[in-house]
Amino acid sequence: MNRFNIKEEAFRCLLCQDAPCSAACANGDPARAIRAVRFGNESVAARWVRGCSEEDIAAAERACIHKDMPIRIREIISSLPEPPAADRDLPPLDITFCGIPCENPFFLASSAVCTNYEMVAAAFEAGWAGVYYKTICLQDINEVSPRFDAVKRPDGTFAGFRNMEQLSENPAEVDFEILRKLKENYPSKVVIASIMGNSDEEWIQLAHMAENAGVDAIELNFSCPQMRLVGMGSDVGQNPELVAYYTIFVKRAVHIPVIAKMTPNVASMNLVATSAYLGGADGISAINTIKSVTMGGVVSGKKAISGYSGAAVKPIALRFILEMAMNPVLKGVQLSGVGGVYTWRDAVEFLSLGCRNVQVCTAIMECGQRIIEDLTEGLRNYLADQGLAHLEDLVGREVGDFVTPAGLDRSTKVFPRVDRTLCIGCGRCYISCRDGGHQAISFGEDRIPRIIGAKCVGCHLCRLICPVGAIGSAQRIHR
């Protein structure tokens, strides 16, 4: 079973609560090992099954309650690499954001994952560094039912997630008391109040209440795409003048950092972000959900446009982050990345484009707060592998690699190369190149794909299509 199949099999795992497989295993935790593979930490996954006997693994596999065939736990474990030494020196993950010390860059995003004291306290205990608490307002919030829908992959996991939620349903006084209690009981954690007003008076009132509650910073929600009332959320976030106007009022009213949360439902985020920055914002959060339509989520026979999140939106979020990171006017603002963070690799992408923390929502809703263990484990090992002593060294590292399309090299190309020791002869590369590329692959009775150099343009569609990773890249050459 090769590495690709280990990952594929791990994605079949149901990620059970109190996993029966681990309960049946006397000397290890196979569920934890499988979760490590699922979230990109296969290099260390063997730590949790190191003491397991054949009998342990057999018992674990018999106990699996998967709705189809049991997870092939024995094959996964036997294919795991030897983990690094347990005493390996790993870098810390501490970093500052808007002058606030953070123990790591992982935060709960303002959403359904942080609506009361118990949820946030449990997240802090689990290892999350901070919270952007669900947006507090002065309006009565009455949500619809059902309020969620998902676009699923064949294995049942979320490709994308749609929600019709608005803001916190608690009275503002209740939420600020929760934030006061959180900061009092967890002084080393970062507590950020997300607020949304409907007038300058409301914005100022909420900002004063937040500061009086002792929070570390305030996030201004200029971005919710499904507000019932006009003049709130993304209605404001699409208007640079209103963003600047409300940011100025809040910044003048408080003495703690102010972070503006951007909507992606604009042609250019730079203009709005610049307005927030010139209005005094210390940081920018991006992105909130993207206005979307799915055909589920029917409420009393009716449907509505609402926000889309999850893995599918990550490339769009990264685009907006990069554009702001490359904007010289915004050099003085600090960035918080939101949108599609499931694994530590996703976090690395946001951090390397200039973010100093990342916010997580959909992944927690799907897989639970426990993923923080895999996020921090993977990121620390990545820093060690890269020879980076501090997380700070990763921030913005790849921004300089990006240019406009006019700046790309068009004088050379890279041919794909087939590794015949990995190729299984499925012919997928041939079909895609024939029907969607440049007809540059031959495929005969021996079922071996061959690159036709005279026709190949080096587009690498075949490499992306290959289901087993058998197509790589040759050396770049001049045309």
C-alpha positions in Angstrom: 0.0 0.0 0.0 1.8 3.2 -1.1 1.7 6.6 0.5 -1.1 7.8 -1.7 -3.4 5.0 -0.7 -2.6 5.5 3.0 -4.0 9.0 2.7 -7.0 7.8 0.7 -7.8 5.1 3.3 -7.4 7.6 6.2 -10.0 9.8 4.5 -12.5 6.9 4.8 -12.1 7.0 8.6 -15.2 8.4 10.3 -13.0 10.2 13.0 -15.3 8.7 15.7 -15.8 10.1 19.2 -14.2 7.8 21.7 -13.1 5.6 18.8 -14.0 2.0 19.2 -10.8 0.9 17.4 -8.6 2.7 20.0 -10.8 1.3 22.8 -10.1 -2.2 21.6 -6.4 -1.6 21.3 -4.6 -2.3 24.5 -1.2 -0.7 23.7 -1.8 2.2 21.3 -4.2 4.7 19.8 -4.8 3.7 16.1 -7.5 6.4 15.7 -5.0 9.1 16.7 -2.5 7.7 14.2 -5.1 7.6 11.4 -6.1 11.2 12.2 -2.5 12.2 12.0 -2.3 10.8 8.5 -5.6 12.5 7.6 -4.3 15.9 8.6 -0.9 15.7 6.9 1.3 14.3 9.8 1.9 10.8 8.4 5.7 11.3 9.2 4.9 11.1 12.9 1.8 9.0 13.0 3.6 5.8 14.0 4.2 7.3 17.5 0.7 6.4 18.5 0.9 2.8 17.5 4.6 2.0 18.3 3.7 -0.4 21.1 0.9 -2.2 19.3 1.1 -5.9 18.8 -0.5 -7.8 15.9 -3.3 -8.8 18.2 -3.9 -5.1 19.2 -4.2 -4.1 15.5 -6.5 -7.0 14.7 -8.8 -6.2 17.6 -8.8 -2.5 16.5 -9.8 -3.4 13.0 -12.6 -5.8 14.2 -13.9 -2.9 16.3 -14.2 -0.4 13.4 -17.8 0.7 13.0 -17.4 2.1 9.5 -20.7 2.0 7.5 -19.0 0.1 4.7 -16.0 -2.1 5.0 -13.7 -1.6 8.1 -10.8 0.8 7.8 -7.7 -1.2 6.8 -5.9 -0.3 10.0 -3.3 -3.0 9.7 -2.2 -1.9 6.2 -2.1 1.8 7.2 0.1 1.1 10.2 2.4 -1.3 8.4 3.0 1.4 5.8 3.8 4.2 8.2 7.4 5.6 8.1 9.5 5.5 11.2 8.8 8.7 13.1 11.5 11.3 14.0 13.1 11.0 17.4 10.7 12.0 20.2 13.4 14.3 21.6 13.8 16.2 18.3 14.3 19.9 18.9 11.2 21.6 17.4 10.8 25.4 17.1 8.2 27.2 19.2 5.1 28.7 17.4 4.8 31.9 19.4 4.2 35.1 17.4 2.8 38.6 17.9 -0.2 40.0 16.1 -0.9 43.7 16.3 1.4 43.8 19.3 -0.5 41.0 21.1 1.6 37.9 22.1 0.1 34.7 20.7 1.3 31.2 21.8 0.6 29.9 18.2 -1.1 31.3 15.1 -4.3 29.2 15.3 -7.5 31.0 16.2 -11.2 30.2 16.2 -12.9 32.2 13.5 -15.9 34.3 14.4 -18.7 31.8 13.7 -20.8 29.0 15.1 -17.6 27.4 16.6 -17.4 30.1 19.3 -20.9 31.1 20.6 -20.6 30.5 24.4 -18.1 30.2 27.2 -17.9 26.4 27.3 -17.0 26.1 23.6 -14.2 28.6 23.8 -12.9 27.4 27.1 -12.7 23.9 25.7 -10.8 25.2 22.7 -8.3 27.0 24.9 -7.8 23.9 27.0 -7.2 21.9 23.7 -4.4 24.4 22.6 -6.0 27.0 20.4 -4.2 30.3 20.9 -7.2 32.6 20.7 -10.7 33.4 19.5 -12.5 35.9 17.3 -15.7 35.5 19.2 -19.0 35.3 17.2 -20.0 38.8 16.1 -21.9 40.8 18.7 -24.6 43.3 17.8 -27.5 45.3 19.3 -30.2 43.8 17.1 -32.4 40.8 17.8 -31.0 37.9 15.8 -33.5 35.2 14.9 -31.8 32.5 12.7 -33.5 30.2 10.2 -33.8 26.4 10.3 -32.1 24.6 8.7 -29.2 27.0 8.2 -26.4 24.9 6.7 -25.8 23.0 3.5 -22.7 21.3 2.2 -21.1 20.3 -1.2 -19.7 16.9 -0.5 -16.9 14.8 -2.1 -17.6 11.1 -2.9 -16.1 10.1 0.4 -18.6 12.3 2.3 -16.2 15.1 3.4 -16.9 18.7 2.7 -15.6 20.3 -0.5 -17.5 23.4 0.5 -19.9 24.5 3.2 -22.7 27.0 3.0 -24.3 28.8 5.9 -27.2 31.2 6.4 -26.2 32.3 10.0 -26.0 35.9 10.9 -24.6 37.0 14.3 -24.6 36.0 17.9 -28.2 35.3 19.2 -27.1 36.3 22.8 -27.9 39.7 24.2 -24.8 41.9 23.9 -24.4 42.1 27.7 -24.3 38.4 28.0 -21.6 38.0 25.3 -19.4 40.7 26.8 -19.7 39.0 30.2 -18.6 35.8 28.5 -15.6 37.5 27.0 -14.7 39.1 30.4 -14.8 35.7 32.0 -12.7 34.1 29.3 -10.0 36.7 29.6 -10.0 36.5 33.4 -9.8 32.7 33.4 -7.4 32.4 30.5 -5.1 35.4 30.6 -2.5 34.0 28.3 -5.1 33.4 25.5 -6.1 36.0 23.0 -9.7 37.1 23.2 -11.0 39.3 20.3 -14.5 40.7 20.2 -16.1 40.8 16.7 -18.7 43.5 16.6 -21.2 45.0 14.1 -23.2 48.2 14.4 -25.9 49.8 12.3 -24.8 53.4 13.0 -21.8 55.2 14.3 -23.4 55.3 17.7 -23.9 51.5 17.8 -20.3 50.9 16.6 -18.9 53.2 19.4 -21.2 51.7 22.0 -20.2 48.1 21.2 -16.5 49.1 21.0 -16.7 50.6 24.5 -18.4 47.5 25.8 -15.7 45.3 24.3 -12.8 47.3 25.8 -14.5 47.4 29.2 -14.8 43.6 29.0 -11.0 43.4 28.9 -10.6 41.9 25.4 -7.3 42.1 23.6 -8.6 43.6 20.4 -11.8 44.3 18.4 -12.7 42.9 15.0 -15.1 45.0 12.9 -17.4 42.7 10.9 -17.7 44.5 7.5 -18.3 41.3 5.7 -21.2 39.0 6.7 -23.0 38.3 3.4 -26.5 37.3 4.7 -27.7 40.0 7.1 -31.4 40.4 7.3 -31.1 44.2 7.7 -29.7 46.4 5.0 -26.8 48.6 5.8 -24.9 46.0 7.8 -22.2 43.4 7.1 -21.0 43.1 3.5 -23.3 46.1 2.6 -20.8 48.2 4.5 -17.7 46.2 3.4 -18.3 46.9 -0.3 -18.3 50.6 0.4 -14.8 52.1 1.0 -16.2 55.3 2.4 -18.4 53.6 5.0 -15.5 51.2 6.0 -13.2 54.2 6.6 -16.0 56.1 8.4 -16.8 53.4 10.9 -13.2 52.4 11.4 -12.3 56.0 12.3 -15.1 56.1 14.9 -14.1 52.9 16.6 -10.4 53.6 16.5 -10.9 56.9 18.2 -13.2 55.4 20.8 -10.8 52.7 22.2 -7.2 52.1 23.1 -6.9 48.5 21.9 -6.0 47.2 18.4 -8.8 47.3 15.8 -9.0 44.7 13.0 -11.2 45.1 10.0 -12.8 42.0 8.5 -13.1 42.1 4.7 -15.7 40.7 2.4 -14.6 38.8 -0.7 -17.7 40.0 -2.5 -15.8 42.8 -4.2 -13.8 43.1 -7.4 -10.8 44.4 -5.5 -10.2 44.2 -1.7 -7.2 46.5 -1.9 -9.4 49.6 -2.1 -11.6 48.7 0.9 -8.6 47.4 2.9 -6.7 50.6 2.3 -9.7 52.6 3.5 -9.8 50.6 6.7 -6.0 51.1 7.2 -6.2 54.8 6.6 -9.1 54.9 9.0 -6.8 53.5 11.7 -7.1 49.7 11.5 -4.2 47.9 13.0 -5.0 44.6 11.2 -7.1 43.1 8.4 -8.9 39.8 8.5 -9.7 38.1 5.2 -11.9 36.6 4.0 -15.4 36.1 5.2 -17.7 33.8 3.2 -18.4 34.1 -0.5 -21.9 34.8 -1.7 -23.2 31.6 -3.2 -26.0 29.3 -4.2 -26.4 25.6 -3.4 -29.7 23.8 -4.0 -30.0 22.4 -0.4 -30.8 24.3 2.8 -34.5 24.8 2.0 -36.4 26.9 4.6 -40.1 26.4 4.4 -39.9 25.8 0.7 -37.7 28.8 0.0 -34.0 29.3 -0.7 -31.6 32.3 -0.4 -28.1 33.4 -1.5 -25.7 33.0 1.4 -22.1 32.5 2.4 -19.8 29.7 1.2 -16.7 28.5 3.1 -14.4 25.5 3.5 -11.6 24.0 1.4 -13.1 25.3 -1.9 -12.6 28.9 -1.0 -8.9 28.8 0.0 -7.4 29.8 -3.3 -9.7 32.8 -3.4 -8.7 33.8 0.1 -5.0 33.4 -0.7 -5.5 35.7 -3.8 -6.9 38.5 -1.6 -4.2 38.0 1.0 -1.5 38.2 -1.6 -2.8 41.3 -3.2 -2.9 43.1 0.1 0.6 41.8 1.0 1.9 43.2 -2.2 0.3 46.5 -1.8 2.9 49.0 -0.5 0.2 51.2 1.0 -0.7 48.4 3.4 2.8 47.6 4.6 1.9 48.9 8.0 -1.1 46.6 8.5 -1.0 43.0 9.8 -3.0 40.3 8.2 -5.1 37.4 9.6 -6.0 34.7 7.1 -9.3 33.0 6.9 -10.8 30.5 4.5 -10.3 26.8 4.0 -7.7 26.0 6.6 -7.9 22.3 7.4 -4.2 21.3 7.8 -0.9 22.8 8.8 -0.1 22.9 5.1 -3.0 25.3 4.5 -1.7 27.4 7.4 1.8 27.5 5.9 0.4 29.0 2.7 -1.4 31.8 4.5 1.6 32.5 6.7 4.1 32.5 3.8 1.9 35.1 2.1 2.2 37.5 5.0 -0.4 36.4 7.6 0.5 36.3 11.2 -2.4 34.1 12.3 -5.0 32.0 10.7 -8.7 31.5 11.7 -10.5 28.2 11.4 -14.2 27.5 11.3 -15.4 24.9 8.8 -12.8 22.4 9.6 -13.7 22.5 13.3 -17.4 22.2 12.4 -16.6 19.1 10.4 -13.8 17.5 12.5 -13.8 19.1 15.9 -11.5 21.3 18.0 -9.1 18.3 18.4 -7.4 19.2 15.0 -5.4 21.8 16.8 -3.0 18.9 17.9 -2.3 18.1 14.2 -2.1 21.8 13.2 0.6 22.6 15.8 2.4 19.3 15.4 2.7 19.6 11.7 3.7 23.3 11.7 6.5 22.7 14.2 7.8 19.8 12.3 7.7 21.8 9.1 9.6 24.7 10.6 12.3 22.2 11.8 12.5 20.6 8.4 12.9 24.0 6.8 15.6 25.0 9.2 13.5 27.9 10.6 14.0 28.7 14.2 11.0 31.0 14.6 7.5 31.2 13.1 8.3 34.8 12.3 10.8 33.6 9.7 8.0 32.0 7.7 5.8 35.1 7.5 5.7 36.6 4.0 8.5 34.3 2.7 6.8 33.6 -0.6 5.4 37.0 -1.4 8.4 37.9 -3.5 7.9 34.8 -5.7 4.7 36.3 -7.2 4.7 38.5 -10.3 2.1 39.7 -12.7 1.4 37.5 -15.8 3.6 39.8 -17.8 6.5 38.9 -15.5 6.4 35.2 -16.1 9.1 33.3 -18.0 7.8 32.4 -21.5 11.1 31.5 -23.0 11.5 28.0 -21.5 9.3 25.0 -20.8 9.3 21.9 -18.6 8.3 18.5 -20.0 6.5 16.0 -17.9 8.3 12.8 -17.1 6.6 9.4 -16.5 8.0 7.2 -13.7 7.2 3.8 -15.0 7.9 2.2 -11.6 4.9 4.0 -10.2 2.7 4.1 -13.3 -0.2 1.6 -13.1 -1.2 1.9 -16.8 -4.7 3.4 -16.3 -4.4 5.7 -19.2 -6.0 8.7 -17.5 -3.2 11.0 -18.6 -3.7 9.9 -22.2 -7.4 10.5 -22.1 -7.0 14.0 -20.6 -4.2 15.0 -22.9 -6.2 13.7 -26.0 -9.5 15.3 -25.1 -8.4 18.4 -23.1 -4.8 19.0 -23.9 -2.5 18.8 -26.9 -2.7 15.1 -27.9 0.9 14.7 -26.8 0.7 11.3 -25.1 0.6 7.9 -26.9 -0.9 4.9 -25.2 -0.7 1.4 -26.8 -1.4 -2.2 -26.0 1.5 -2.3 -23.5 -0.5 0.3 -21.5 2.6 2.5 -21.0 2.0 6.3 -21.7 4.8 8.0 -23.7 5.3 11.7 -24.0 5.4 13.0 -27.6 8.0 15.8 -27.3 7.1 17.4 -30.7 3.6 18.0 -29.5 4.0 18.5 -25.8 3.7 22.2 -24.7 4.6 21.5 -21.0 1.1 22.3 -19.7 1.3 19.5 -17.1 -2.4 18.6 -17.2 -1.2 15.0 -17.2 0.8 15.4 -14.0 -2.3 16.9 -12.2 -4.6 14.1 -13.5 -2.4 11.1 -12.6 -4.1 9.3 -9.7 -0.9 7.8 -8.4 1.7 10.5 -8.7 3.6 8.8 -11.4 4.2 11.9 -13.5 6.8 14.4 -12.4 8.8 17.1 -14.1 12.0 17.0 -16.2 14.6 19.8 -16.3 13.5 23.2 -17.6 14.8 23.9 -21.1 14.8 26.7 -23.6 12.2 26.5 -26.3 
